[in-house]
Amino acid sequence: MRIGEIAALVGVTTRAIRHYHHVGLLPEPERRPNGYRAYTVRDAVLTARVRRLTELGLGLDEVRDVLADDAGRELAEVLRELDDDLARQEADLAERRRRLALLLADAPGAGDGTYGEPVSPALAALLARAPATASPSAAKDREHLLLLDATGAAGQEVYAALAPVAADPAVLALYERLDELADAPADDPRVGPLADALVAAVPAEVFAAFPTGGTTVPGFADALLADFPPAQAEVVRRVMKAFAGRVGGRP
């Protein structure tokens, strides 16, 4: 095979292949009498391996280390691994298309005001237990859960622990109290009692379900606080501080 043929077969550019040669990731193949490089099946497999590893986020130095470990393996073994990688990629693409189809059919927030499916089954079950409410604070709470779910910061154990809270009608009163602070200053006297009530409403199992230190999504706390007006933000800040203390200080 010539360089254009191997590039088309593997799905990279000829420039990328020349770069891989330049940095030592791909050995220079033998050249034909006319000066053209003559690539083999093993060259194609090696090039595909480099492409796949870089797609996974590895730097070129890391790719070089992986390829050094591959050097002693049989071609069939490397081919099987590449095939497994492609199968996983194909399954991931199919799942993403399935979720996209659900979004197109029932976009989040459309129709009856509920969220569509493209969330984890555990979060979907949790949201289904929550009583209907027009509370803006409750809607924000759902959006924040969706963000945590998308980042993987909250898992099935957290949602299971939150289930009794979501199904408790008394929680709606707390949301309504938070709604009442929409136009209040940060030093409103209702802030402290409401923060205490919200912390008390969260069962100990929720804190136990989070890893020590709580959620580690970069910038999440700042984004969360910026989503609220002053008094509500102060309530949330106090709840988050209490939450961090209880998670970090547990046995």
MIKOL-955529 format. One record per residue (C-alpha): residue in one letter; chain; x, y, z. Coordinates in nm, 4 decimals. Example, Ala and Ser with C-alpha at 12.3 -4.5 7.8 and 13.67 -1.06 7.14 Angstrom:
% MIKOL-955529
NODE  r  c         u         v         w
NODE  A  A    1.2300   -0.4500    0.7800
NODE  S  A    1.3670   -0.1060    0.7140
END
This chain:
% MIKOL-955529
NODE  r  c         u         v         w
NODE  M  A    0.0000    0.0000    0.0000
NODE  R  A    0.1041    0.3570   -0.0646
NODE  I  A    0.0721    0.6334    0.1935
NODE  G  A   -0.2546    0.7645    0.0466
NODE  E  A   -0.4076    0.4172    0.0543
NODE  I  A   -0.3127    0.3456    0.4143
NODE  A  A   -0.4341    0.6917    0.5184
NODE  A  A   -0.7743    0.6301    0.3560
NODE  L  A   -0.7959    0.2817    0.5065
NODE  V  A   -0.7175    0.3921    0.8626
NODE  G  A   -0.9015    0.7249    0.8523
NODE  V  A   -0.6144    0.9681    0.8990
NODE  T  A   -0.4405    1.2169    0.6734
NODE  T  A   -0.1160    1.1544    0.4911
NODE  R  A    0.0225    1.4527    0.6815
NODE  A  A   -0.0567    1.2777    1.0119
NODE  I  A    0.1260    0.9633    0.8971
NODE  R  A    0.4296    1.1657    0.7982
NODE  H  A    0.4195    1.3338    1.1397
NODE  Y  A    0.4050    0.9937    1.3125
NODE  H  A    0.7155    0.8969    1.1163
NODE  H  A    0.8868    1.2227    1.2110
NODE  V  A    0.8292    1.1795    1.5863
NODE  G  A    0.9182    0.8114    1.5794
NODE  L  A    0.5758    0.6605    1.6444
NODE  L  A    0.5721    0.4791    1.3120
NODE  P  A    0.8852    0.3217    1.1652
NODE  E  A    0.9711    0.4172    0.8105
NODE  P  A    0.8631    0.1340    0.5781
NODE  E  A    1.0784    0.0029    0.3002
NODE  R  A    1.0718    0.2003   -0.0207
NODE  R  A    1.0061    0.0705   -0.3673
NODE  P  A    1.2510    0.1336   -0.6515
NODE  N  A    1.0479    0.4373   -0.7512
NODE  G  A    1.0995    0.5897   -0.4031
NODE  Y  A    0.7454    0.5420   -0.2750
NODE  R  A    0.6945    0.3946    0.0726
NODE  A  A    0.5527    0.0415    0.0678
NODE  Y  A    0.3181   -0.0090    0.3631
NODE  T  A    0.2069   -0.3491    0.4930
NODE  V  A   -0.0947   -0.4716    0.6883
NODE  R  A    0.1053   -0.4425    1.0111
NODE  D  A    0.1786   -0.0781    0.9263
NODE  A  A   -0.1949   -0.0224    0.8826
NODE  V  A   -0.2700   -0.1873    1.2177
NODE  L  A   -0.0028    0.0185    1.3907
NODE  T  A   -0.1351    0.3408    1.2364
NODE  A  A   -0.4894    0.2534    1.3426
NODE  R  A   -0.3583    0.1850    1.6916
NODE  V  A   -0.1975    0.5306    1.7069
NODE  R  A   -0.5180    0.6943    1.5859
NODE  R  A   -0.7293    0.5108    1.8418
NODE  L  A   -0.4980    0.5910    2.1323
NODE  T  A   -0.4843    0.9606    2.0445
NODE  E  A   -0.8641    0.9660    2.0187
NODE  L  A   -0.8753    0.8290    2.3731
NODE  G  A   -0.6778    1.1338    2.4865
NODE  L  A   -0.3273    0.9924    2.5202
NODE  G  A   -0.0346    1.2185    2.4411
NODE  L  A    0.2202    1.1078    2.1836
NODE  D  A    0.4727    1.0104    2.4524
NODE  E  A    0.2078    0.7928    2.6192
NODE  V  A    0.1185    0.6385    2.2829
NODE  R  A    0.4844    0.5555    2.2287
NODE  D  A    0.4936    0.3667    2.5612
NODE  V  A    0.1809    0.1674    2.4723
NODE  L  A    0.3188    0.0776    2.1313
NODE  A  A    0.6428   -0.0405    2.2891
NODE  D  A    0.4376   -0.2839    2.4995
NODE  D  A    0.2550   -0.3992    2.1844
NODE  A  A    0.5764   -0.4814    2.0000
NODE  G  A    0.6007   -0.8374    2.1274
NODE  R  A    0.2384   -0.9302    2.0648
NODE  E  A    0.0992   -1.1278    1.7754
NODE  L  A   -0.0725   -0.9345    1.4971
NODE  A  A   -0.3980   -1.1249    1.5527
NODE  E  A   -0.4060   -1.0193    1.9176
NODE  V  A   -0.3620   -0.6519    1.8287
NODE  L  A   -0.6302   -0.6828    1.5602
NODE  R  A   -0.8744   -0.8359    1.8111
NODE  E  A   -0.8103   -0.5501    2.0531
NODE  L  A   -0.8720   -0.2948    1.7794
NODE  D  A   -1.1937   -0.4741    1.6880
NODE  D  A   -1.3044   -0.4669    2.0530
NODE  D  A   -1.2310   -0.0946    2.0659
NODE  L  A   -1.4388   -0.0348    1.7547
NODE  A  A   -1.7241   -0.2431    1.8964
NODE  R  A   -1.7260   -0.0337    2.2152
NODE  Q  A   -1.7192    0.2846    2.0088
NODE  E  A   -2.0064    0.1555    1.7957
NODE  A  A   -2.2131    0.0689    2.1052
NODE  D  A   -2.1444    0.4117    2.2557
NODE  L  A   -2.2507    0.5827    1.9338
NODE  A  A   -2.5708    0.3758    1.9210
NODE  E  A   -2.6541    0.4727    2.2801
NODE  R  A   -2.5907    0.8401    2.2093
NODE  R  A   -2.8170    0.8236    1.9032
NODE  R  A   -3.0868    0.6511    2.1098
NODE  R  A   -3.0757    0.9290    2.3676
NODE  L  A   -3.0766    1.1931    2.0951
NODE  A  A   -3.3882    1.0348    1.9443
NODE  L  A   -3.5585    1.0571    2.2834
NODE  L  A   -3.4567    1.4201    2.3138
NODE  L  A   -3.6018    1.4946    1.9706
NODE  A  A   -3.9244    1.3140    2.0608
NODE  D  A   -3.9620    1.4674    2.4070
NODE  A  A   -3.7227    1.7517    2.4760
NODE  P  A   -3.6509    1.8285    2.8435
NODE  G  A   -3.9021    2.0716    2.9874
NODE  A  A   -4.1500    2.0305    2.7040
NODE  G  A   -4.5160    1.9468    2.7289
NODE  D  A   -4.6139    1.8707    3.0877
NODE  G  A   -4.3025    2.0329    3.2335
NODE  T  A   -4.1227    1.7088    3.3182
NODE  Y  A   -3.7792    1.6111    3.2005
NODE  G  A   -3.7265    1.3636    2.9205
NODE  E  A   -3.5358    1.0358    2.9558
NODE  P  A   -3.1734    1.1170    2.8742
NODE  V  A   -3.0721    1.0913    3.2384
NODE  S  A   -2.9605    0.7883    3.4332
NODE  P  A   -3.2389    0.5410    3.5222
NODE  A  A   -3.1757    0.6093    3.8914
NODE  L  A   -3.2309    0.9842    3.8526
NODE  A  A   -3.5344    0.9259    3.6312
NODE  A  A   -3.6852    0.7114    3.9084
NODE  L  A   -3.6072    0.9805    4.1665
NODE  L  A   -3.7678    1.2586    3.9623
NODE  A  A   -4.0735    1.0434    3.9027
NODE  R  A   -4.1329    1.0254    4.2813
NODE  A  A   -4.1307    1.4010    4.3308
NODE  P  A   -4.4764    1.5620    4.3601
NODE  A  A   -4.5760    1.8112    4.0932
NODE  T  A   -4.4986    2.1715    4.1809
NODE  A  A   -4.4693    2.5065    4.0088
NODE  S  A   -4.1942    2.6175    4.2483
NODE  P  A   -3.9055    2.7894    4.0642
NODE  S  A   -3.6684    2.6663    4.3354
NODE  A  A   -3.7787    2.3072    4.2809
NODE  A  A   -3.7210    2.3475    3.9068
NODE  K  A   -3.3685    2.4733    3.9745
NODE  D  A   -3.3074    2.1806    4.2067
NODE  R  A   -3.3959    1.9426    3.9258
NODE  E  A   -3.1656    2.1230    3.6856
NODE  H  A   -2.8777    2.0939    3.9323
NODE  L  A   -2.9456    1.7214    3.9717
NODE  L  A   -2.9398    1.6868    3.5931
NODE  L  A   -2.6000    1.8567    3.5859
NODE  L  A   -2.4599    1.6274    3.8546
NODE  D  A   -2.6051    1.3292    3.6717
NODE  A  A   -2.4452    1.4361    3.3428
NODE  T  A   -2.1049    1.4705    3.5076
NODE  G  A   -2.1372    1.1437    3.6999
NODE  A  A   -2.0813    1.3229    4.0330
NODE  A  A   -2.3921    1.1658    4.1848
NODE  G  A   -2.4721    0.7975    4.1605
NODE  Q  A   -2.7410    0.5431    4.2303
NODE  E  A   -2.6703    0.5389    4.6044
NODE  V  A   -2.7248    0.9167    4.6307
NODE  Y  A   -3.0511    0.9020    4.4359
NODE  A  A   -3.1779    0.6113    4.6431
NODE  A  A   -3.1017    0.8015    4.9630
NODE  L  A   -3.2801    1.1098    4.8271
NODE  A  A   -3.5948    0.9142    4.7348
NODE  P  A   -3.7729    0.9687    5.0705
NODE  V  A   -3.6981    1.3416    5.0489
NODE  A  A   -3.8280    1.3700    4.6931
NODE  A  A   -4.1519    1.1956    4.7858
NODE  D  A   -4.2099    1.3983    5.1061
NODE  P  A   -4.4804    1.6648    5.0508
NODE  A  A   -4.3310    1.8632    5.3398
NODE  V  A   -4.0309    1.9432    5.1197
NODE  L  A   -4.2578    2.1517    4.8982
NODE  A  A   -4.3025    2.3905    5.1892
NODE  L  A   -3.9255    2.4342    5.2064
NODE  Y  A   -3.9125    2.5143    4.8353
NODE  E  A   -4.1904    2.7698    4.8868
NODE  R  A   -3.9939    2.9318    5.1694
NODE  L  A   -3.6936    2.9510    4.9382
NODE  D  A   -3.9121    3.1041    4.6655
NODE  E  A   -4.0191    3.3761    4.9098
NODE  L  A   -3.6554    3.4908    4.9375
NODE  A  A   -3.6250    3.5627    4.5648
NODE  D  A   -3.6156    3.9414    4.6170
NODE  A  A   -3.4687    3.9484    4.9684
NODE  P  A   -3.1195    4.0647    5.0714
NODE  A  A   -2.8546    3.8168    5.1832
NODE  D  A   -2.8923    3.9211    5.5495
NODE  D  A   -3.2673    3.8491    5.5608
NODE  P  A   -3.3483    3.6914    5.9007
NODE  R  A   -3.5301    3.4022    5.7313
NODE  V  A   -3.2048    3.2770    5.5730
NODE  G  A   -3.0599    3.1003    5.8778
NODE  P  A   -3.3717    2.9088    5.9884
NODE  L  A   -3.4415    2.7953    5.6318
NODE  A  A   -3.0842    2.6728    5.5824
NODE  D  A   -3.1077    2.4755    5.9066
NODE  A  A   -3.4395    2.3256    5.7986
NODE  L  A   -3.2993    2.2207    5.4614
NODE  V  A   -2.9948    2.0557    5.6191
NODE  A  A   -3.2199    1.8721    5.8660
NODE  A  A   -3.4386    1.7460    5.5801
NODE  V  A   -3.1482    1.5622    5.4166
NODE  P  A   -3.1109    1.2090    5.5571
NODE  A  A   -2.7742    1.0898    5.6816
NODE  E  A   -2.7729    0.8235    5.4070
NODE  V  A   -2.7269    1.0975    5.1452
NODE  F  A   -2.4077    1.2194    5.3084
NODE  A  A   -2.2828    0.8630    5.3425
NODE  A  A   -2.3454    0.8023    4.9703
NODE  F  A   -2.1210    1.0881    4.8578
NODE  P  A   -1.7415    1.0369    4.8491
NODE  T  A   -1.5454    1.2112    5.1225
NODE  G  A   -1.5223    1.5781    5.0275
NODE  G  A   -1.8573    1.5773    4.8455
NODE  T  A   -1.8942    1.6494    4.4755
NODE  T  A   -1.5665    1.7179    4.2977
NODE  V  A   -1.7067    1.8711    3.9783
NODE  P  A   -1.4775    2.1707    3.9088
NODE  G  A   -1.6636    2.5020    3.9340
NODE  F  A   -1.9946    2.3415    4.0333
NODE  A  A   -2.0253    2.5273    4.3648
NODE  D  A   -1.9580    2.8661    4.2055
NODE  A  A   -2.2005    2.7975    3.9210
NODE  L  A   -2.4647    2.6843    4.1669
NODE  L  A   -2.4390    2.9973    4.3825
NODE  A  A   -2.4397    3.2243    4.0775
NODE  D  A   -2.7736    3.0730    3.9766
NODE  F  A   -2.9530    3.2275    4.2761
NODE  P  A   -3.0344    3.5827    4.3912
NODE  P  A   -2.8615    3.7052    4.7131
NODE  A  A   -3.0799    3.5624    4.9905
NODE  Q  A   -3.1336    3.2299    4.8179
NODE  A  A   -2.7628    3.2071    4.7393
NODE  E  A   -2.6839    3.2614    5.1077
NODE  V  A   -2.9201    2.9788    5.2036
NODE  V  A   -2.7560    2.7488    4.9494
NODE  R  A   -2.4076    2.8544    5.0626
NODE  R  A   -2.4894    2.7628    5.4242
NODE  V  A   -2.6409    2.4316    5.3198
NODE  M  A   -2.3338    2.3498    5.1099
NODE  K  A   -2.1028    2.4414    5.3992
NODE  A  A   -2.2975    2.2146    5.6346
NODE  F  A   -2.2989    1.9429    5.3712
NODE  A  A   -1.9212    1.9627    5.3208
NODE  G  A   -1.8656    1.9478    5.6966
NODE  R  A   -2.0877    1.6449    5.7437
NODE  V  A   -1.9358    1.4545    5.4497
NODE  G  A   -1.5764    1.5375    5.5363
NODE  G  A   -1.6219    1.4796    5.9067
NODE  R  A   -1.7967    1.1454    5.8990
NODE  P  A   -1.6154    0.8409    6.0392
END
